[in-house]
Amino acid sequence: MWDPAVYRRFGAERSRPFFDLVARVGARQPRAVVDLGCGPGELTLSLAERWPGARLTGIDSSPEMIGKASAHGGPAEFRTGDVRDWRPGPDTDVLVTNATLQWVPEHRELLARWARELPPGAWLAMQVPGNFGAPSHVLLREVGKRYGVSDVLREAPVGDPAEYAALLDGAEVDAWETTYLHLLPVQDEHPVLRWMEGTALRPVKAALDDNAWQSFRADLARELTGAYPATGSYVAFPFRRVFVVARTASSGGNER
Ligand SMILES: C[S@@+](CC[C@H](N)C(=O)[O-])C[C@H]1O[C@@H](n2cnc3c(N)ncnc32)[C@H](O)[C@@H]1O
């Protein structure tokens, strides 16, 4: 279960890749824009400011996230759904999916299908975390092994930019990676633990009873303190992310 309030911790750091992604989408007057795995909806609504004439839809499999998103009111339609069931319409000129496809094992097939099914000249923009080899995740898997929850932790669920570029061959592709250096303020609890609680730790929490979860948290916090020590008032947390923006082949004259 996703907790929108916990996910919103570090909102500024989490939203920056979304804006860096969307900045590379050149659509001017798209007819329909969809945000797949829209989460609590604030970022989706920013797309209405960029493209006020577009029909905007946000889709997410979490009823809690869609509940939050719908409560904003405003110009987007939010609905519950699985990205695997979604299909582009003939007017879907922009598809955005940010920090979602790492949860979808079949996402490579989905990306290839969407690129085939989107209309000519449409834009597909996706971002996934590329930090599964970082100390945070290595330690998570190590502590996870001790608690018997390895089966809910993933080794490497995403690819590299070059892999996605090859997958989308035939489209005009812009693929890159960025390592952000997040400077997280020191708090009572280790800030990397608090960050991970919003996303990567959710399946562990769901798999453990309350006592085991509290003990797991304390063990992981200890490991994270060694890997990410405080430097003065902050903890430096490098975070690699993978970006792909692809434009489907245009049939000519499509300037949307
Ligand atoms: C890390 S959040 C990202 C939310 C938002 N895109 C953002 O950038 O803040 C991942 C979201 O993906 C959603 N999600 C995961 N698997 C999904 C699926 N198969 N179909 C639809 N949404 C999914 C989750 O419910 C969650 O809201």
The ligand as a Gaussian input file, in Angstrom:
#p B3LYP/6-31G(d) Opt

LIG

0 1
 C        7.288000       6.474000      -6.834000
 S        5.608000       6.775000      -7.185000
 C        5.736000       8.023000      -8.487000
 C        4.537000       8.927000      -8.521000
 C        4.637000      10.099000      -9.495000
 N        4.755000       9.659000     -10.867000
 C        5.793000      10.992000      -9.132000
 O        6.697000      11.158000      -9.946000
 O        5.790000      11.544000      -8.015000
 C        5.187000       5.321000      -8.106000
 C        3.718000       5.234000      -8.431000
 O        3.541000       4.169000      -9.366000
 C        2.315000       3.557000      -9.077000
 N        2.317000       2.223000      -9.710000
 C        3.146000       1.183000      -9.442000
 N        2.848000       0.132000     -10.235000
 C        1.817000       0.533000     -11.030000
 C        1.071000      -0.098000     -12.064000
 N        1.332000      -1.367000     -12.454000
 N        0.062000       0.594000     -12.649000
 C       -0.216000       1.875000     -12.258000
 N        0.473000       2.516000     -11.300000
 C        1.476000       1.863000     -10.682000
 C        2.259000       3.548000      -7.572000
 O        0.956000       3.360000      -7.078000
 C        2.846000       4.920000      -7.228000
 O        1.863000       5.897000      -7.092000

